[in-house]
């Protein structure tokens, strides 16, 4: 799971990053004329590509939705990100902000007001013009408590929402209740929604219920480089170029270069690799280290890239939800263990992180003891302890917590709780992610040495997500989130107790524990701090509290491994997601037909 603002968010993001936002695209009746002098288009530097052809990529399973207001899984966010656009964008290669739908912005001296000017002459993919009313509508939807959009947390500062007002058809003023340390990065990933299509369902209270993949193409519109064309259940999703897209190359050719973008649905990473090996797909990202090594040795005419440490973090967590009367007696007994901090600390002490990096990532990764992944060199807490694996320490913690050992049915040592019951639980993992399945199996072996019996249960990712975030019917789970930005606010939905990707006990009305309340306070304060030093001090302390209480037992972070055919131009993998498709509008086929229309 990747956090998109997670991040959304699960930004975040789960992301998380969590984070990402809804915009899809209706089919226009006719292509627009060549660039009008009234259009203020964004000129992208870089290699000039060839127009035409079809780009093909594989997704591990189907996206759950095209609606950013409810998107929590990585696949949905990746597709939505290609069909949407934001006001200000974080360039995934430079990690710096750049103009997007907004051609410019000004910040007031007190840091409380952002005046954003939209580019002139922009249109949604159905040909309808973009104006300030679309921006006002968009933020009204995000801020509406009844919609439950994951983006809302990012727009609430010190308990108060930002306000938005229109100056004229192209100028919008955002007023913040307090200064916001993240600055204009606030606007990244917040897709501008088409008021002309969504206002009616919003007024009817149905805006968060729409956006299935089966939606008719002419019922969606967006501002991204591609728009919806065709969905074949269980097989593929086809996007076509948005003829109204607002970016060009340095020679004035309107982007994107490709005519179509096809996502093939595959069940797992191995199937994704097979599609790539056979030449059915043009590029691949999030390769396992094992597959990366095999492909690097076997393939000719391909480019394989290790982009280095990324922002993905993988972790184990236990079910700490308060389910009230719905809690089964069995889960109630297990939650007594899970809520004991010394139990979680003991599990963390028993996990062999170095072995995970060696056996899962073949050394192309880094052990983790905190939420900030190694690719984020600016925000990690360098003072955070990195204790080596210690079964002796784990046993001491369990003994202090009232656990003991006895003989199991086969004569092996078995960990017993204070009532003499054996400690047995299941660990959910995604059946489509071989790396996390391996992690869960290694953890199973590690915990066996403490006398715990852990059963690994692979589930299809959507089923896993439903168990964790909806029904809450699980014991423990191995999951991962990729931050969409290096700034800590990209993971705000993970940090805050009210966040949807605060996975061990998400969306709390009030913090369940004093330490969660303290993290809430620290993260909220860093959001409004004016200097990096002030924010860093608060964020460091939040990392320490998380490490002390171990609600997430962090495991390892992989390098970003990717590959592409040599015929794919502008292939430049980044360490922020989407790793390969961040510059999708510039990707092109070098062997595209010479007579392709421009």
N, C-alpha and C positions, 0 to 999 in steps of 0.2 A: 504494500500500500504506500502511496506516495502522497506526501503532504503538499497540496498546492497552496493553500493559505492556511497553508496549512499551512500552498500552498497550499487553498483552500484547501489551511483547510485541508484537506487531508492529505490544499495548499499546499500538506502539511501535510504533503502533504502533502498513512495514512497517509500527505500529507496530508497525511497527513495528512505541505506543504503545505497534503493537505497538502496550492492552492491550487477558481477558474470559472469561466463564466459562459453563459449560454449565448450563443448566437449561432444561428444556423442560417440556412440560406435558401431563399426562394428562387425559383428559376425565373429569369427575366425573359420577357417576350422577344427581345431583340438585343443584340450587342450594342454598347454605347458607341458613339462616334469617337474618333481619335481625340486625344487629350485636349480638353477645352482650355482656353486661357483663363477661365474662371475657376478651374480646379487648381488647388494648391496641393500638389502631390509631393510625396516624400521620395527623394532620390537616394537609392541605396548604393553605396560604393561596392566595389568588388568585381569579380570576373563576370563579363557579359556572356550570358548563356544563349542557348538555342530554344526557340519556341516550339512547343508541340510534344506529343507523346503522352504516355501514361506512366506514372510512378506507382510502384507497388510495394507495399510494406505488410508485415504480418503483425497482428495483435494477438496476445495470449488470451483468447476468449472475447466475447462480445462486450462492448460498452453497455452500461446499464441504462444510460440516458444521454440525451443531447441537451439537457436542461442544467445549466450551471447552478441554479438555485438549489438543486438537490444532489449534484454530482459529488460522490465521495471516492470513487475508485479511479485509479490511474488511467485506465483505458478510456473512460468517459472524458476525463479532463484533457487527455492528449488530443482526442478528436475535437472536442469543443474548442480547444485552444487554436486549432487551425481554422475554425469557422467563426472566430470572434476577434475583436480588436479592443484595445484599451486606450485611455486618454494619454497616459505616459507609460512607456514600456522600459523594462529592464532588459538590456541586451544580454542574452545568455552567454555570449562570448566574452564581452568586456566586463560584464556585471555592473555596468554603469547605466544610468537612466538616459533615455533619449526621447525626443518628441514622437508622438504617434498620431492619434486622432486630433490631439491638441498640437497646434503648430508652435505654441509658446505658452508660458505661464509666468506669473509674477507672484512673489511672496512678500507679504507686508513686513515691515521692520520688526513687529512683535511676533512674527512667525505664526500668527493665528488665521491669516486669510490668504487663500490661494485664488488668484484670478486666472482662469484658463480660457484661452481663445482657440476655438475650433478651426480647423482648416476649412477653407471656402470650397463649396461645390461638391462635397463628398456625398456619396449615395450608398444606401444599403444594397445588398445584392439583388433585390427585386426592382431597383431603379428609383426607389423612394428616397428623397433627400434626408440627410442627417442634419438636425439642428439642436439648439439648446434644450428644446422641449423633450427630446429623447434622453438627454442627460439627466434632466430633472426627474423624468419618469423612472429611469433606471435606478437612481439612488433612493427614490421613494420606495421602490420595491425591495431593494436590499435592506433598507432600514425598517421595514414593516415587520413587527414581531410575529405577526400571524403567518408570514411566509416562511420563517425559520431558515433564512438563507445563511449559509456558513460565512458569507462575506460580512454579515452584520457586526460580528465581533471586532472587525478591523475598523469599523466606522463609529464605534463607541469609545470615547476617550474620557477617562475618569467618570464613568457612569453616564455620560451625556452624549447624545448623537451629534455628529457634524450637521450643519445646516447648509442647504444649497439654494441659491437663488439665481435667477436669470437677469442679466443686464440687457442683452439684446439677443438676436437670433443666433449669434455665434460666440457669445461670451457668458461664462458661468462663474459665479463666485462661491467658493466653499469656505465656510467659516467654522473653525475648530474651537471647541470649548476651552482647550488648553493647547500648549505647544505640543507638537508631535515629533519625536526624535527621528522617525523614519523619513520625514520630509516628503518630497514628491513621489517617493517609492510607494506611497499609499495607493496611488491610482493604478499601479501595475496589476494586470490580471482582472480588473473590474470591467468586464465587457459591457459595452453600451448596447442596451436592448432596444429593439424596434417598437416604439410606442404604438405605431399604427397597426401592429399585429397583436400586441400583447395587452393593451390597455383593457379591452373587453374581458378576456379571461381573468385579468387581475381584479377587476371590479366585481366579478362573479366569484372571487375566491378560489379560482381554479388554476392560477398561474404556475403553482408548484406541482400540479398534477399532469402537466403536459410535457411533451418533448420526448416521446418514445422514438426509437429508431424507425418505426413504421410510419411516422408522420409523413404526410404528403409533402413533397419537395416545395410545392408552391405555397405552403403554409408557414414557411420559415424564411427569415431574412437576417443577414448579418453583415459584418464589416471585415471579415477575415479574407484570406486569399482564395479560399475554396468554399463552395456551397453544396448543400445536399443534392444528390442526384438519384441514388438508388440504394435500397437496402434489401438484401436477400438473407432471410433469417438463417442463422447457422453457417453462413458462407462468407459474405462480404458486405462491406459498406463502400459505396462509390461516391466520391465528391468530384465536382467539376469546377473549373476555374471560375472565379468571380470576375465577370467582365468589367465591373465597376471598381475593382480594387484600387486603392489610393497610393500605391507605390510603383516606382519605375526604376529601371537600371540607369546607369550613367549616360546611356545613349538615348534615353527617353522611351524605351520599350516598356509598355505596361506589364507589370508582373501580375500573377506568377508565370513562369515559363511553361510549366506542364499544363496540358489540357485537362487531365484527370489525375486524381489521387485515389488509389484503391487500397483499402484495408482488408486483408484476408484474415478470417478468424481461425486461429489454430488452438489446439487444446493445451499445449505446454511449450516449454522452451525447446525441447528436442524437435518437435514438429516445426517450430519457427526456424531452427537451424537447417532442417531438411529442405524447407522451402528456399532458403538462401543458397544452400549448396547446389540445388538443382537449377538455380538461375530464375526461379519464379518471382523472387523479390529482389529489389534493387539495393537495399541496405538493411542493416540489422543493428540494434542497440541492446544494451543490458545483457550482453553475452556472459555466460558463466566462464570462469577461467579455463575450465576443461575444454569447453567448446571453442574458446578463443585460441587455445594452443593447437587444437586439431585443425581448425580452419586456417590458421597461419601457416601450418606445415603443408596442407593439402591443396589449397586453392591457388590458382594462377589467374592473373587478370583481375585480382581483387586487392583492395587496400585494407589492412587491418590496423586499428589504432588503439593503443592504451592511452587514454586521455589523462590518466592520473587519478588521485583521490577525489571522490565526489562528495555529495552532501546527503547520501543515503545512509540511514542508520537502521539496523535490524535489532530486534529486542524480543524478549519474552515478558509476558505480563500475565497476572492472575485476575480472576473475576472478583472485583471488589464492589460490585454494584449492590445497592440496597434495594432488593426486590420486594420487600415487605412480605405480605402473606403469600405471594407467588413463589417465594423461595422454597425449594424442596428440602426435606430434612437432610438429604444427602449433601446438597450444596451448602446448607447451613453449617454442617459439620466441617466441610472442607474450607469454607470461608473463615472459620475460626483459625485455621492454620494460615491462610493467605493474608489475613489482616494482622498477623503477628510480624512485626518488622524484622525480628531476628530470624524468622523462617525465610523471608525474602532475602535477607543478607546472606544466610547460609547457602541458599540456592545460587546466589551470585558468586560466592566464594568457591563453590564447587565447579562452576562452569569453566571449562578450559578454552579461553578465547584464542590463545595462540594456536591451538589445534584446529579451531574453526577456520582461522585464516589460512593455515597450512593445508588442510584437507578439503575445505570448501572452495577457497579462492586460489589455491596453489601459490600462495604468497602474494598474489595481486590484491591485497586488501590490508586493513588495519584493525587491530583489536579496539574495542570501544568500552569506555566506562561512563560515558555521558551522552547527552542528547546531541551535542554539537559534533558533527562529523569532521574528519581530518581535512577535508577539502575547504573547510571554513577556518582559515588560519587567523582571522581577525577577532572572532568572537569566542573561541574556545577558552576555557579556564585552565591555564597552565599549571595552577596549583592543585588541580583535582587529582586525587590519589589514583594510581593505577596498580592496585595490589595484585601480586601473582596468584595463581590458583592455589588454594590451600584447603584440602579436605579436613585437616586438623582443625583449622579455624571454623569451618562449617559445622563440624561435629560439636565443637564447644558452644557455638551459638544455639544449636538445636537443643543441647542439654540444658542450657540456661533458660530456654523457652519452655521446658517441661516435657520435651520429647525423650524417648528412651529406645532401646533396641532389644529385639527378641528374635526368636527363630521363626522363619516363615514356613509355609507348607512344604517346601522342598529342602528345608534345612538351612537356607541362606539367611543372612542377617536381614532383618526387616525393621524399618523405622516405625515406631508406635507413638501415637499421640497420648495425651494425658489420660485418656479413657481406655488406653490399651488397644485402640483400633489402628490397623496398618495404614500408613500414609500412601494412598493410591489416587492418582488423578490422570486426566487425559490432557494432551497438548494438541490443539488444533493447528494445522498448517495448510497452506494453499497447495492443492494438488498440481497446480500449473507452474509452481516455482520450485525447481529442483534444488536450488541452493538453500532455501529456507527449510525444505523437507530434510536435507542433510543436517542442517543445524539442529532441528528438532531431534533427530536420531542421535546426534552426538550428545545433546543435553540429556536425552534419555539414558545413555550410557554413563554420563557423569553422575547423574542423580542415583543411579543404581548402586554406585559405590557408597552412597550415604544410606542405603536401605530403602530408598523411595522407589515406588513402581509407577513409572509414567508411561502411558500408552499414547503413541503418536497417531493422530487421526487426520488424514489428508481429506480436505473438502474442496470442491469447486469454489473458486474465489467468491462468487456472489453469495453462495450459501454460507461461507465462512463470515463474510461481512455482515450478513443478516443475523447470524448467531451472536456476533460481538456487539453490534450496534442496535439491534432491534429486539430480538427475543431474549438476549443475555443468557442463553442456555449453553454454557461452556465452563470449563475449569480454568484452563490456561491456553495461551495462544502464542505462536511465533509469528511476528509480522514485521513489516518494514515500512518506513516513510522516507521519501526524498524531499528535502526542503527545496522550494522553488527559488529561494533567494538566500544569500548569505546573511541578510539582516535577520535578527532573532524574531521579529514580528511575523515572519513568514510561518513560524510554528506556533502562533498564538493560540490556535485551537487545540494544540497539544498541551500547552502550559496551563491555560486557564481551566479551573474546575468546571466552568460553564461550557467549555468547548466540546464540540461534537467529536473530536478525535483525542480527547482526554481519555484514552481507550479503557483504562482499568475501571473507570466509573464516569462515563461521559455525561455531559449536559446536566450537571448538578444545579439545582435551584440555589443551594447554599453549599459552601465548601464542607465536605464530609469530615475533614480533619483540620487540626490547627496548622499543620505544616502545609496543607494545600492552600489554606487561607493566606499563609505567609507568602507562598509563591505567587498567588494572585496579586498580593500587594506589591511585591517586588517587580513583577512583570508590568503591572499597571503604571508604576512609578517610572520605570525605564522608558515607557512609551512617551512620556511627556518631558523627560529630561532633555536639556538643550545641548549638552556636549557628549561626545563619545565617551570620555572618561567617566562621566556620571552614569551613563547607561551601562557601561562595561562593569562597573563596580556592582551595580544592582543585579545585573545578569549573571555575574560570577557567583553571587550568593545564591541565586535561584538554582544554579547548576549544583551547588554544594548540597542544598536541601534535597534535591532530587536524588543525588547520589547517596545521601544518608538514609533515605527512606525506601529506595529501591522499588517504587511501583512499576518501573520499567527496568528490567535487567538487560542492560545494553550488551550486545554481543560483538558485532563487527561491521565494518563498512567496506564495500568493494571498490576497486578502481572502476572507472567508466571504460568499458570495453565495447568497441563497435567495429563495423566493417561495411564496405560498400563495393559494388562493381567499379572498376576503373572508368567505366562509361558514364558514371554519375558525376556531374560537375558540381562544384561548390560544396563538396562533402567536407564539413568542418565540425567534427564532434565537439561538444562542449560538456563541462562537468555539471551544468545545471540542466534539469529536464525542461523540455523534451530534448534529449541529448543529440539526436540526429535531425529532428524535424524543426528545430528552433528557427532555422532559416529556410523553411520549406518553400517559400515563394521564390527563392533563388536557386533551388535545386533544379537541375536540368539534365536531360539526356544528350550526351555529346553526339550520339548517332541519330538524333531526331531528324525526321524528314526535312530536307532543305527547303521545300516549298510550303512548310507549315505557315499558316497565316499569322500576321502580327497584328 
